[in-house]
Amino acid sequence: MKKILSFIILSSLLIVNGCDKQDAAGNKKAEELANHPLPVEVSIVKQTEWIEDVSTYGSVKKPDIVEIFPKMPGKLVRLLAIEGQKVKNDDVIAIVERDEVGLSFKPVEVKSTVTGKVETLYLKEGARVSDMNPILSIFKQEDLKLIVELFETDLAKVRDGQKVIITHDALPNREFTGKVSLIKSNLNSQSGKGELEISFYRNHLEIMPGMFGRARIIINRRTALTIVPEALKKIEGKDVVYTVNSGIAKLTFVELGLQKPDAVEIKKGIRAGDTVIIFASEELKDSARVKIVGGTQQ
């Protein structure tokens, strides 16, 4: 019986001693955290321009074709254009001589009536021409349109005249601008999508019919309070950030607006100019002492 009692007492002492060591270790860690602030990286809450947009894709519609006729009959002595060549309105594309026996005429210039690209040459040099038969055809560059489709939920946000940013895989590192010029009223019953026409603001001779294009339709522009996504945390299902003031971290609940891959809109909880933590160790908690070692502080 004495042996059992001694064993129990000894075990109790060992347990108490172990707990004391754990408490001491925990206190030591807390003391270290108090004496050595947690290193953190931060970012500044900013008021920025928030662009709401809708993205889609489609292809460039083939525009109207214009045929070029000489103003008088004669002989095609020079052809100054080839198929695929870019031409502008009023460019000389052919020379015609009127060859009537006993009469001499000054060569007549045949000019393009549109800006675009030569699609088809109908005649060769030396051929007889008349004002009834075209020499060549040109597709009108100013009529180029990008045809795209949108689901009805996105289509409801789009209005005539909205600005569009257009890119083409075949023309890398370039952006073109246009506007929504037509919203068709009927939806495709199978896809549930509606069709839009987007007109280019300027003539771009490098854009060709049938070319694949991506469109970013600008729905709205406004000012918004934003943070980088790395600053946003979740605690018990609620959205929070850690702000920093005088070296102390503060847990702050926030109300979110819209989100993008590189920015999160904040409706309530923080103000422009506040400093928020974007990277820290797992020891970070409310009221912890911190030291800013990186990030953006302006």
Short mmCIF file of the C-alpha atoms (twelve columns), coordinates in Angstrom:
data_MODEL
# 
_entry.id   MODEL 
# 
loop_
_atom_site.group_PDB 
_atom_site.id 
_atom_site.type_symbol 
_atom_site.label_atom_id 
_atom_site.label_alt_id 
_atom_site.label_comp_id 
_atom_site.label_asym_id 
_atom_site.label_seq_id 
_atom_site.Cartn_x 
_atom_site.Cartn_y 
_atom_site.Cartn_z 
_atom_site.pdbx_PDB_model_num 
ATOM 1   C CA . MET A 1   0.000   0.000  0.000    1 
ATOM 2   C CA . LYS A 2   2.837   2.390  0.835    1 
ATOM 3   C CA . LYS A 3   4.454   1.582  -2.529   1 
ATOM 4   C CA . ILE A 4   1.242   2.423  -4.389   1 
ATOM 5   C CA . LEU A 5   0.851   5.690  -2.501   1 
ATOM 6   C CA . SER A 6   4.461   6.650  -3.245   1 
ATOM 7   C CA . PHE A 7   3.935   5.918  -6.951   1 
ATOM 8   C CA . ILE A 8   0.837   8.113  -7.074   1 
ATOM 9   C CA . ILE A 9   2.631   10.994 -5.353   1 
ATOM 10  C CA . LEU A 10  5.625   10.689 -7.671   1 
ATOM 11  C CA . SER A 11  3.406   10.630 -10.775  1 
ATOM 12  C CA . SER A 12  1.559   13.717 -9.609   1 
ATOM 13  C CA . LEU A 13  4.811   15.555 -9.072   1 
ATOM 14  C CA . LEU A 14  5.982   14.645 -12.568  1 
ATOM 15  C CA . ILE A 15  2.701   15.848 -14.119  1 
ATOM 16  C CA . VAL A 16  2.812   19.124 -12.214  1 
ATOM 17  C CA . ASN A 17  6.425   19.610 -13.201  1 
ATOM 18  C CA . GLY A 18  5.562   18.955 -16.854  1 
ATOM 19  C CA . CYS A 19  2.683   21.429 -16.771  1 
ATOM 20  C CA . ASP A 20  4.957   24.016 -15.198  1 
ATOM 21  C CA . LYS A 21  7.442   23.512 -18.025  1 
ATOM 22  C CA . GLN A 22  4.689   23.882 -20.659  1 
ATOM 23  C CA . ASP A 23  3.399   27.015 -18.967  1 
ATOM 24  C CA . ALA A 24  6.918   28.357 -18.790  1 
ATOM 25  C CA . ALA A 25  7.462   27.597 -22.479  1 
ATOM 26  C CA . GLY A 26  4.178   29.266 -23.366  1 
ATOM 27  C CA . ASN A 27  5.017   32.303 -21.273  1 
ATOM 28  C CA . LYS A 28  8.452   32.454 -22.828  1 
ATOM 29  C CA . LYS A 29  6.943   32.367 -26.323  1 
ATOM 30  C CA . ALA A 30  4.450   35.095 -25.397  1 
ATOM 31  C CA . GLU A 31  7.301   37.139 -23.944  1 
ATOM 32  C CA . GLU A 32  9.326   36.673 -27.123  1 
ATOM 33  C CA . LEU A 33  6.374   37.818 -29.242  1 
ATOM 34  C CA . ALA A 34  5.958   40.857 -27.005  1 
ATOM 35  C CA . ASN A 35  9.639   41.743 -27.168  1 
ATOM 36  C CA . HIS A 36  10.077  40.834 -30.834  1 
ATOM 37  C CA . PRO A 37  7.251   42.168 -33.060  1 
ATOM 38  C CA . LEU A 38  6.022   39.977 -35.898  1 
ATOM 39  C CA . PRO A 39  7.463   40.942 -39.309  1 
ATOM 40  C CA . VAL A 40  4.688   41.780 -41.775  1 
ATOM 41  C CA . GLU A 41  4.246   43.080 -45.294  1 
ATOM 42  C CA . VAL A 42  1.585   45.698 -45.913  1 
ATOM 43  C CA . SER A 43  -0.402  47.548 -48.539  1 
ATOM 44  C CA . ILE A 44  -2.281  50.849 -48.524  1 
ATOM 45  C CA . VAL A 45  -6.057  51.075 -48.968  1 
ATOM 46  C CA . LYS A 46  -6.718  53.271 -52.023  1 
ATOM 47  C CA . GLN A 47  -9.474  55.047 -53.877  1 
ATOM 48  C CA . THR A 48  -9.150  53.837 -57.460  1 
ATOM 49  C CA . GLU A 49  -11.114 53.900 -60.687  1 
ATOM 50  C CA . TRP A 50  -13.227 50.748 -60.785  1 
ATOM 51  C CA . ILE A 51  -14.113 49.596 -64.285  1 
ATOM 52  C CA . GLU A 52  -17.040 47.236 -64.660  1 
ATOM 53  C CA . ASP A 53  -16.830 45.294 -67.891  1 
ATOM 54  C CA . VAL A 54  -18.109 42.286 -69.791  1 
ATOM 55  C CA . SER A 55  -15.741 40.138 -71.862  1 
ATOM 56  C CA . THR A 56  -16.597 38.071 -74.910  1 
ATOM 57  C CA . TYR A 57  -15.156 37.062 -78.272  1 
ATOM 58  C CA . GLY A 58  -16.148 36.710 -81.904  1 
ATOM 59  C CA . SER A 59  -14.954 37.258 -85.456  1 
ATOM 60  C CA . VAL A 60  -14.684 40.208 -87.830  1 
ATOM 61  C CA . LYS A 61  -17.612 40.349 -90.212  1 
ATOM 62  C CA . LYS A 62  -16.861 40.606 -93.918  1 
ATOM 63  C CA . PRO A 63  -17.845 44.142 -94.975  1 
ATOM 64  C CA . ASP A 64  -19.544 45.353 -98.125  1 
ATOM 65  C CA . ILE A 65  -17.705 44.948 -101.410 1 
ATOM 66  C CA . VAL A 66  -17.298 47.928 -103.733 1 
ATOM 67  C CA . GLU A 67  -16.486 47.461 -107.409 1 
ATOM 68  C CA . ILE A 68  -14.385 50.057 -109.233 1 
ATOM 69  C CA . PHE A 69  -15.368 51.022 -112.796 1 
ATOM 70  C CA . PRO A 70  -13.535 53.168 -115.350 1 
ATOM 71  C CA . LYS A 71  -15.325 56.331 -116.458 1 
ATOM 72  C CA . MET A 72  -14.820 55.619 -120.154 1 
ATOM 73  C CA . PRO A 73  -14.081 52.709 -122.488 1 
ATOM 74  C CA . GLY A 74  -10.535 52.056 -123.585 1 
ATOM 75  C CA . LYS A 75  -7.478  49.952 -122.870 1 
ATOM 76  C CA . LEU A 76  -6.146  49.073 -119.420 1 
ATOM 77  C CA . VAL A 77  -2.511  50.124 -119.841 1 
ATOM 78  C CA . ARG A 78  -1.440  50.004 -116.187 1 
ATOM 79  C CA . LEU A 79  -2.794  48.204 -113.147 1 
ATOM 80  C CA . LEU A 80  -1.436  49.770 -109.947 1 
ATOM 81  C CA . ALA A 81  -2.927  47.402 -107.388 1 
ATOM 82  C CA . ILE A 82  -2.718  43.723 -106.515 1 
ATOM 83  C CA . GLU A 83  -5.057  41.469 -104.570 1 
ATOM 84  C CA . GLY A 84  -4.715  42.013 -100.811 1 
ATOM 85  C CA . GLN A 85  -3.192  45.463 -101.227 1 
ATOM 86  C CA . LYS A 86  -4.305  48.218 -98.849  1 
ATOM 87  C CA . VAL A 87  -5.756  51.244 -100.621 1 
ATOM 88  C CA . LYS A 88  -7.219  54.519 -99.452  1 
ATOM 89  C CA . ASN A 89  -10.020 56.594 -100.816 1 
ATOM 90  C CA . ASP A 90  -8.863  58.516 -103.924 1 
ATOM 91  C CA . ASP A 91  -5.756  56.349 -104.494 1 
ATOM 92  C CA . VAL A 92  -4.992  55.763 -108.196 1 
ATOM 93  C CA . ILE A 93  -5.418  52.049 -108.876 1 
ATOM 94  C CA . ALA A 94  -5.320  51.903 -112.718 1 
ATOM 95  C CA . ILE A 95  -4.563  53.895 -115.901 1 
ATOM 96  C CA . VAL A 96  -6.862  53.676 -118.917 1 
ATOM 97  C CA . GLU A 97  -6.170  55.018 -122.445 1 
ATOM 98  C CA . ARG A 98  -8.978  55.767 -124.824 1 
ATOM 99  C CA . ASP A 99  -7.865  54.409 -128.197 1 
ATOM 100 C CA . GLU A 100 -10.095 55.749 -130.945 1 
ATOM 101 C CA . VAL A 101 -8.631  55.839 -134.454 1 
ATOM 102 C CA . GLY A 102 -7.539  59.320 -135.520 1 
ATOM 103 C CA . LEU A 103 -7.979  60.777 -132.033 1 
ATOM 104 C CA . SER A 104 -5.538  61.348 -129.185 1 
ATOM 105 C CA . PHE A 105 -6.634  61.311 -125.544 1 
ATOM 106 C CA . LYS A 106 -4.810  61.907 -122.310 1 
ATOM 107 C CA . PRO A 107 -4.548  58.752 -120.126 1 
ATOM 108 C CA . VAL A 108 -7.266  58.654 -117.495 1 
ATOM 109 C CA . GLU A 109 -6.632  57.721 -113.877 1 
ATOM 110 C CA . VAL A 110 -9.011  55.276 -112.223 1 
ATOM 111 C CA . LYS A 111 -9.270  55.986 -108.492 1 
ATOM 112 C CA . SER A 112 -10.542 54.037 -105.515 1 
ATOM 113 C CA . THR A 113 -13.779 55.345 -104.067 1 
ATOM 114 C CA . VAL A 114 -13.295 53.728 -100.630 1 
ATOM 115 C CA . THR A 115 -10.647 52.816 -98.063  1 
ATOM 116 C CA . GLY A 116 -10.012 49.106 -97.773  1 
ATOM 117 C CA . LYS A 117 -8.222  46.171 -99.364  1 
ATOM 118 C CA . VAL A 118 -8.295  44.937 -102.917 1 
ATOM 119 C CA . GLU A 119 -10.244 41.703 -102.946 1 
ATOM 120 C CA . THR A 120 -10.394 40.607 -106.615 1 
ATOM 121 C CA . LEU A 121 -8.744  41.759 -109.857 1 
ATOM 122 C CA . TYR A 122 -11.112 41.149 -112.748 1 
ATOM 123 C CA . LEU A 123 -8.830  42.252 -115.606 1 
ATOM 124 C CA . LYS A 124 -5.174  42.232 -116.627 1 
ATOM 125 C CA . GLU A 125 -3.090  44.946 -118.277 1 
ATOM 126 C CA . GLY A 126 -3.865  45.243 -121.989 1 
ATOM 127 C CA . ALA A 127 -7.493  44.235 -121.565 1 
ATOM 128 C CA . ARG A 128 -10.341 46.233 -123.082 1 
ATOM 129 C CA . VAL A 129 -12.457 48.073 -120.514 1 
ATOM 130 C CA . SER A 130 -15.801 49.827 -120.471 1 
ATOM 131 C CA . ASP A 131 -17.786 51.828 -117.985 1 
ATOM 132 C CA . MET A 132 -20.096 48.827 -117.630 1 
ATOM 133 C CA . ASN A 133 -17.475 46.347 -116.415 1 
ATOM 134 C CA . PRO A 134 -15.472 46.684 -113.154 1 
ATOM 135 C CA . ILE A 135 -11.687 46.523 -113.064 1 
ATOM 136 C CA . LEU A 136 -11.431 45.267 -109.495 1 
ATOM 137 C CA . SER A 137 -13.301 45.017 -106.186 1 
ATOM 138 C CA . ILE A 138 -12.418 46.415 -102.746 1 
ATOM 139 C CA . PHE A 139 -13.911 45.536 -99.378  1 
ATOM 140 C CA . LYS A 140 -14.734 48.641 -97.333  1 
ATOM 141 C CA . GLN A 141 -12.426 48.861 -94.334  1 
ATOM 142 C CA . GLU A 142 -14.571 51.482 -92.587  1 
ATOM 143 C CA . ASP A 143 -17.422 48.975 -92.385  1 
ATOM 144 C CA . LEU A 144 -15.470 46.362 -90.422  1 
ATOM 145 C CA . LYS A 145 -17.412 45.070 -87.435  1 
ATOM 146 C CA . LEU A 146 -16.673 42.513 -84.750  1 
ATOM 147 C CA . ILE A 147 -19.629 40.185 -84.220  1 
ATOM 148 C CA . VAL A 148 -19.903 38.735 -80.696  1 
ATOM 149 C CA . GLU A 149 -22.467 37.001 -78.497  1 
ATOM 150 C CA . LEU A 150 -23.428 37.392 -74.829  1 
ATOM 151 C CA . PHE A 151 -25.673 35.515 -72.432  1 
ATOM 152 C CA . GLU A 152 -28.863 37.401 -71.575  1 
ATOM 153 C CA . THR A 153 -27.640 38.286 -68.048  1 
ATOM 154 C CA . ASP A 154 -24.651 40.154 -69.514  1 
ATOM 155 C CA . LEU A 155 -26.588 41.407 -72.511  1 
ATOM 156 C CA . ALA A 156 -28.939 43.303 -70.171  1 
ATOM 157 C CA . LYS A 157 -25.979 45.445 -69.005  1 
ATOM 158 C CA . VAL A 158 -24.944 46.524 -72.508  1 
ATOM 159 C CA . ARG A 159 -26.068 49.762 -74.197  1 
ATOM 160 C CA . ASP A 160 -25.527 51.280 -77.637  1 
ATOM 161 C CA . GLY A 161 -22.416 53.444 -77.813  1 
ATOM 162 C CA . GLN A 162 -20.529 51.812 -74.925  1 
ATOM 163 C CA . LYS A 163 -16.775 51.758 -75.428  1 
ATOM 164 C CA . VAL A 164 -15.115 48.455 -76.333  1 
ATOM 165 C CA . ILE A 165 -11.448 47.421 -76.072  1 
ATOM 166 C CA . ILE A 166 -10.601 44.909 -78.812  1 
ATOM 167 C CA . THR A 167 -7.593  42.617 -79.184  1 
ATOM 168 C CA . HIS A 168 -6.677  40.070 -81.842  1 
ATOM 169 C CA . ASP A 169 -4.500  36.992 -81.335  1 
ATOM 170 C CA . ALA A 170 -3.060  37.564 -84.811  1 
ATOM 171 C CA . LEU A 171 -1.952  41.095 -83.799  1 
ATOM 172 C CA . PRO A 172 -0.294  40.574 -80.379  1 
ATOM 173 C CA . ASN A 173 0.484   43.434 -77.987  1 
ATOM 174 C CA . ARG A 174 -1.988  45.760 -79.702  1 
ATOM 175 C CA . GLU A 175 -5.320  47.160 -78.586  1 
ATOM 176 C CA . PHE A 176 -8.035  48.652 -80.763  1 
ATOM 177 C CA . THR A 177 -11.066 50.654 -79.685  1 
ATOM 178 C CA . GLY A 178 -14.630 50.582 -80.870  1 
ATOM 179 C CA . LYS A 179 -18.187 50.941 -79.682  1 
ATOM 180 C CA . VAL A 180 -21.348 48.880 -79.449  1 
ATOM 181 C CA . SER A 181 -23.211 49.789 -82.645  1 
ATOM 182 C CA . LEU A 182 -26.055 47.240 -82.716  1 
ATOM 183 C CA . ILE A 183 -27.769 45.025 -80.144  1 
ATOM 184 C CA . LYS A 184 -29.998 42.459 -81.790  1 
ATOM 185 C CA . SER A 185 -33.297 41.951 -80.004  1 
ATOM 186 C CA . ASN A 186 -33.669 38.200 -80.474  1 
ATOM 187 C CA . LEU A 187 -31.876 35.545 -78.421  1 
ATOM 188 C CA . ASN A 188 -30.673 32.271 -79.896  1 
ATOM 189 C CA . SER A 189 -33.166 29.726 -78.520  1 
ATOM 190 C CA . GLN A 190 -30.518 26.999 -78.275  1 
ATOM 191 C CA . SER A 191 -27.562 28.905 -76.794  1 
ATOM 192 C CA . GLY A 192 -29.524 31.553 -74.877  1 
ATOM 193 C CA . LYS A 193 -27.194 34.217 -76.287  1 
ATOM 194 C CA . GLY A 194 -27.826 37.480 -78.098  1 
ATOM 195 C CA . GLU A 195 -25.707 38.991 -80.846  1 
ATOM 196 C CA . LEU A 196 -23.884 42.337 -80.795  1 
ATOM 197 C CA . GLU A 197 -22.127 44.326 -83.479  1 
ATOM 198 C CA . ILE A 198 -19.050 46.318 -82.478  1 
ATOM 199 C CA . SER A 199 -17.788 49.022 -84.828  1 
ATOM 200 C CA . PHE A 200 -14.140 50.067 -84.856  1 
ATOM 201 C CA . TYR A 201 -13.510 53.751 -84.142  1 
ATOM 202 C CA . ARG A 202 -10.882 54.055 -86.875  1 
ATOM 203 C CA . ASN A 203 -9.901  52.303 -90.065  1 
ATOM 204 C CA . HIS A 204 -7.263  49.654 -89.390  1 
ATOM 205 C CA . LEU A 205 -5.985  48.181 -92.617  1 
ATOM 206 C CA . GLU A 206 -4.234  45.338 -90.788  1 
ATOM 207 C CA . ILE A 207 -7.554  43.927 -89.532  1 
ATOM 208 C CA . MET A 208 -9.016  41.405 -91.942  1 
ATOM 209 C CA . PRO A 209 -12.483 39.878 -92.320  1 
ATOM 210 C CA . GLY A 210 -12.851 36.582 -90.461  1 
ATOM 211 C CA . MET A 211 -10.144 37.486 -87.941  1 
ATOM 212 C CA . PHE A 212 -10.767 36.237 -84.373  1 
ATOM 213 C CA . GLY A 213 -11.173 39.016 -81.818  1 
ATOM 214 C CA . ARG A 214 -11.658 39.447 -78.065  1 
ATOM 215 C CA . ALA A 215 -13.880 42.252 -76.803  1 
ATOM 216 C CA . ARG A 216 -13.990 43.953 -73.403  1 
ATOM 217 C CA . ILE A 217 -17.159 46.048 -73.197  1 
ATOM 218 C CA . ILE A 218 -16.892 48.892 -70.661  1 
ATOM 219 C CA . ILE A 219 -20.167 48.906 -68.714  1 
ATOM 220 C CA . ASN A 220 -19.386 51.503 -66.047  1 
ATOM 221 C CA . ARG A 221 -16.571 53.564 -64.536  1 
ATOM 222 C CA . ARG A 222 -16.652 54.768 -60.929  1 
ATOM 223 C CA . THR A 223 -14.450 55.441 -57.907  1 
ATOM 224 C CA . ALA A 224 -14.106 52.600 -55.400  1 
ATOM 225 C CA . LEU A 225 -12.184 51.817 -52.207  1 
ATOM 226 C CA . THR A 226 -9.949  48.825 -52.930  1 
ATOM 227 C CA . ILE A 227 -7.427  46.463 -51.367  1 
ATOM 228 C CA . VAL A 228 -5.264  43.761 -52.869  1 
ATOM 229 C CA . PRO A 229 -6.761  40.243 -52.530  1 
ATOM 230 C CA . GLU A 230 -3.893  39.101 -50.257  1 
ATOM 231 C CA . ALA A 231 -5.122  41.439 -47.509  1 
ATOM 232 C CA . LEU A 232 -8.520  39.725 -47.220  1 
ATOM 233 C CA . LYS A 233 -8.918  36.946 -44.618  1 
ATOM 234 C CA . LYS A 234 -11.751 34.719 -43.409  1 
ATOM 235 C CA . ILE A 235 -12.466 34.187 -39.705  1 
ATOM 236 C CA . GLU A 236 -15.470 32.074 -38.792  1 
ATOM 237 C CA . GLY A 237 -16.926 32.732 -42.212  1 
ATOM 238 C CA . LYS A 238 -16.606 36.519 -41.935  1 
ATOM 239 C CA . ASP A 239 -14.469 38.813 -44.100  1 
ATOM 240 C CA . VAL A 240 -11.713 40.582 -42.174  1 
ATOM 241 C CA . VAL A 241 -8.470  42.453 -42.638  1 
ATOM 242 C CA . TYR A 242 -5.673  43.321 -40.220  1 
ATOM 243 C CA . THR A 243 -4.913  47.037 -40.131  1 
ATOM 244 C CA . VAL A 244 -1.733  48.462 -38.625  1 
ATOM 245 C CA . ASN A 245 -1.564  51.571 -36.438  1 
ATOM 246 C CA . SER A 246 1.514   52.541 -34.375  1 
ATOM 247 C CA . GLY A 247 2.938   49.030 -34.677  1 
ATOM 248 C CA . ILE A 248 -0.218  47.281 -33.426  1 
ATOM 249 C CA . ALA A 249 -2.321  44.942 -35.579  1 
ATOM 250 C CA . LYS A 250 -6.083  45.369 -35.370  1 
ATOM 251 C CA . LEU A 251 -8.600  42.792 -36.571  1 
ATOM 252 C CA . THR A 252 -11.220 44.658 -38.612  1 
ATOM 253 C CA . PHE A 253 -14.431 43.303 -40.134  1 
ATOM 254 C CA . VAL A 254 -15.199 44.557 -43.639  1 
ATOM 255 C CA . GLU A 255 -18.097 44.547 -46.084  1 
ATOM 256 C CA . LEU A 256 -17.149 43.575 -49.629  1 
ATOM 257 C CA . GLY A 257 -18.317 44.902 -52.959  1 
ATOM 258 C CA . LEU A 258 -17.216 43.494 -56.310  1 
ATOM 259 C CA . GLN A 259 -14.065 41.423 -56.714  1 
ATOM 260 C CA . LYS A 260 -11.474 41.070 -59.459  1 
ATOM 261 C CA . PRO A 261 -8.338  38.916 -59.703  1 
ATOM 262 C CA . ASP A 262 -6.149  41.883 -58.699  1 
ATOM 263 C CA . ALA A 263 -8.465  43.964 -56.489  1 
ATOM 264 C CA . VAL A 264 -11.295 43.717 -53.950  1 
ATOM 265 C CA . GLU A 265 -13.823 46.508 -53.447  1 
ATOM 266 C CA . ILE A 266 -14.512 47.454 -49.807  1 
ATOM 267 C CA . LYS A 267 -17.889 48.979 -48.912  1 
ATOM 268 C CA . LYS A 268 -17.459 49.372 -45.115  1 
ATOM 269 C CA . GLY A 269 -14.883 48.830 -42.366  1 
ATOM 270 C CA . ILE A 270 -11.771 50.715 -43.474  1 
ATOM 271 C CA . ARG A 271 -10.848 54.022 -45.101  1 
ATOM 272 C CA . ALA A 272 -8.550  55.238 -47.859  1 
ATOM 273 C CA . GLY A 273 -5.002  55.565 -46.548  1 
ATOM 274 C CA . ASP A 274 -5.314  52.780 -43.965  1 
ATOM 275 C CA . THR A 275 -2.475  50.275 -43.824  1 
ATOM 276 C CA . VAL A 276 -3.487  46.609 -44.140  1 
ATOM 277 C CA . ILE A 277 -1.351  43.500 -43.654  1 
ATOM 278 C CA . ILE A 278 -0.960  41.283 -46.713  1 
ATOM 279 C CA . PHE A 279 1.636   38.757 -45.472  1 
ATOM 280 C CA . ALA A 280 2.437   37.602 -41.922  1 
ATOM 281 C CA . SER A 281 3.145   34.446 -39.920  1 
ATOM 282 C CA . GLU A 282 0.401   32.306 -38.370  1 
ATOM 283 C CA . GLU A 283 1.043   33.933 -34.975  1 
ATOM 284 C CA . LEU A 284 -0.660  37.131 -36.163  1 
ATOM 285 C CA . LYS A 285 -3.696  38.000 -34.039  1 
ATOM 286 C CA . ASP A 286 -5.668  41.015 -32.868  1 
ATOM 287 C CA . SER A 287 -3.544  43.537 -30.884  1 
ATOM 288 C CA . ALA A 288 -0.262  41.791 -31.796  1 
ATOM 289 C CA . ARG A 289 2.857   43.939 -32.066  1 
ATOM 290 C CA . VAL A 290 4.128   44.020 -35.651  1 
ATOM 291 C CA . LYS A 291 7.020   45.409 -37.611  1 
ATOM 292 C CA . ILE A 292 6.607   46.406 -41.245  1 
ATOM 293 C CA . VAL A 293 9.387   44.853 -43.317  1 
ATOM 294 C CA . GLY A 294 7.979   45.038 -46.830  1 
ATOM 295 C CA . GLY A 295 5.111   45.827 -49.141  1 
ATOM 296 C CA . THR A 296 3.734   49.213 -50.184  1 
ATOM 297 C CA . GLN A 297 3.533   52.021 -47.633  1 
ATOM 298 C CA . GLN A 298 2.500   54.848 -49.953  1 
# 
